[in-house]
Amino acid sequence: MFLLKKLDSLKNQDKTQTTMLIMWLIELYLNDLGSLKEEGSQAKHEDLEEEFRKFLAQTKVKVGDNKESDLMNTIIWNIWLINE
């Protein structure tokens, strides 16, 4: 996916772009997961869910080590768990 490659190419100092791209990717992942769940595509849902877990575990996704990024990560995980 183009957006994942773009995220990999960003430098650490590109924090605003990184944050916006991460949020956009999370929205796309959650949308796709919801669509697959509604369709009943269990195998595809599980594959995408695993891909999403790996994405969230990436160092760049955990932007910074401050309270704001901790809050963002907590919100993302909670939204994802609610949509399970």
C-alpha atoms as one frame of an Amber mdcrd trajectory, in Angstrom:
protein
   0.000   0.000   0.000   1.305   3.410  -0.999   0.543   5.015   2.371   2.557
   2.398   4.276   5.537   2.992   1.986   5.156   6.744   2.469   5.127   6.260
   6.250   8.340   4.232   6.059  10.024   6.975   4.032   9.263   9.775   6.510
  12.018  10.976   8.805  11.688  11.231  12.584  11.470  15.021  12.393   8.362
  14.799  10.156   6.145  14.333  13.211   3.059  16.140  11.913   3.046  14.254
   8.621   3.710  10.982  10.425   0.840  11.534  12.844  -1.605  12.471  10.089
  -0.589   9.497   7.967  -0.908   7.114  10.911  -4.382   8.400  11.716  -5.432
   8.057   8.081  -4.089   4.483   7.918  -5.871   3.575  11.156  -9.129   4.912
   9.745  -8.643   2.831   6.578  -7.805  -0.317   8.547 -10.820   0.076  10.836
 -13.112   0.751   7.886 -11.874  -2.342   6.039 -12.145  -4.480   9.175 -15.727
  -3.328   9.699 -16.649  -4.041   6.079 -15.154  -7.538   6.215 -16.966  -8.237
   9.469 -20.293  -7.186   7.957 -19.649  -9.353   4.884 -18.852 -12.342   7.070
 -15.425 -12.810   5.484 -13.865 -14.376   8.572 -10.560 -15.494   7.000  -9.927
 -12.135   5.311 -10.935 -10.327   8.523  -8.433 -12.348  10.559  -5.652 -11.712
   8.018  -6.305  -7.976   8.007  -6.601  -7.944  11.794  -3.135  -9.503  12.062
  -1.764  -6.955   9.584  -3.355  -4.166  11.654  -1.800  -5.513  14.866   1.628
  -5.501  13.217   1.031  -1.969  11.972   0.112  -0.741  15.458   3.199  -2.407
  16.921   5.576  -0.500  14.611   7.907   1.972  16.241   6.761   4.835  13.989
   3.129   4.250  14.934   4.037   4.812  18.559   4.861   8.432  17.788   6.978
   9.914  20.525   7.124   9.008  24.171   4.910  11.687  25.612   1.471  11.714
  27.210  -0.245  12.768  23.988   1.040   9.775  22.024   0.230   7.432  24.925
  -3.301   8.808  24.945  -3.566   8.435  21.161  -2.391   4.806  21.327  -4.869
   4.048  24.121  -7.750   5.601  22.193  -6.829   3.656  19.043  -6.681   0.331
  20.886  -9.999   1.020  22.636 -11.756   1.944  19.396 -10.425  -1.193  17.783
 -11.487  -3.401  20.699 -14.994  -1.899  20.695 -15.321  -2.672  16.979 -14.279
  -6.297  17.486
